[in-house]
């Protein structure tokens, strides 16, 4: 018995020793900054004045946030961005995945998937710069819209109404490949007997899609929805390069405003308070995902 | 024998390495950072310094940083961590102040006194005293700041029958000239004016309010109330809005941004008759990179009306290219030697790119020759001569007072300024909103400082 316990303990120690490097990394690079951010959000720290040179001001930063037009605009824009990008991207990627699975031979399907995945691995600065050119007055995208009959095409990235949708369009295009990959993998794993049974019962393609494919893909869709929401709340690179938050504050997002407050206004305490708000939002979605995962495992 | 030979060889190598290392230890290499491409004068400047100071064991190497928000953030990070920058040429008083607050720059006051360098006497009171912080010098202005001048395409002005306004002009005269020189439509359109908002927003943002001198930002010297809704600022913005949206004599800010317009593509590309952004004078002279066959005149920015004529040549700010020594510099004496050398004539090679030294002892002929070098046929020489002979002390700039929430209220002004240029709000409404928002930010900053 005692020998068994010793072996068990030895195995535990071995297991924990494997975990240790990543545990240390997580403590240093995730937990410590998180705790530091929590504390700094309660101070008036200007990072240029050096570490520790701050006053404790309790929850004043959090109180001030709600009277700050930049913060409220950022919050509103981030929600709009999420609501606009996540469902649209999911529907398009599901459609493309189904088309690929239904009509393409294996090697051709792989080629399309890789092509769609390319924007995901491209440098975001390069991607954003090319799209800026595409959206210019005589750029290919603007000319395309003109040729489709839109005579007075707005300057997408410099329009108060169109700048955010233009950034969202790029974000949808960029993330398409990843979602298509995930959906394709899920589609390949669907049981074929369900489709055969439905065909025998006389179900047409649309009915099979609505009553078999979509419900069967529910866990994948849920996973993609939650991770996409979390990803879209973190949007920064595209905004910073394509619009710099403008025109006005029409494309300010939470992470962009965190960057601006911290490094332009030097208000690290205030920026940390915004980061904490973002953290709480992300935490809610993460908990939803955990709960769902747990439920799926139990089922 | 072989062993002895190997031993001798090893000793010789070790001694040799030691000698090289000792030599290397004796030479101090200063890392000089500025925001200008080396080919516009810094390469010659560094070469001259290294030649002049090689016997003293001081050498310098140049690093160019990009003078935008991200580039300056990089500079601040290097200044914080130390070890990369010894001498810094910075741009903008707000950045100087931020860096001083962070303790990243050396107080030069005592070093200058010990060296017998009196900045007020050497560089002019208006270019030095207002830039002190708590009465101390952390940086010295080195060049005459030239943001209030316009490039004018002389050929287009002549074709339109407009005289070059050497002595200044009013908003009305300027607006008419912009209308007269506007031609064509669509992609081939040539505009009268290019405000250069996209690549140099500070020029146009400043133009609208700089005429108010020390009251450009705040209503009082305690800086407790913003002054953005002053009628003169509104009038300046209205002039821009009129050219962009009513007369269509200047590209709209939407077009400027959407098409990434710049001095290179617009003015040097022959797509406009006038352009703001004269600090890029070096580009006009660079015919190899930007070939063009017209002559450029340099004229002052317009003033609201005749009553402001005396302001034509004296918009603020009056000086720029602030040279400082990083607190983390390990060779402060050597860096100070570089600083003095730079200010007292060392920077003359930069004149060929349009940077006119402030130092009173500057050899005017040498600077003029450098600026004129390659300028014949490129510049209208009378206007260039006027530009060189400007009274460089007639400027106003106050820094040594509490500029509450400067970064925030600047961002607020910029945002509302854009609202006016985009036609989202009238110039007056935009500036009233800017003032209200800025006053709220100032109140918060004062409250925070009190706690």
Interface residues (C-beta under 8 A of the other chain):
Chain A: X44 X46 X48 X49 X50 X55 X57 X64 X67 X69 X132 X133 X135 X136 X137 X138 X154 X155 X156 X157 X158 X159 X160 X246 X247 X248 X249 X260 X263 X264 X265 X266
Chain B: X69 X73 X76 X80 X98 X99 X101 X102 X103 X104 X187 X253 X254 X255 X257 X258 X259 X260 X407 X408 X411 X415 X418 X419 X422 X424 X437 X440 X444 X448 X451
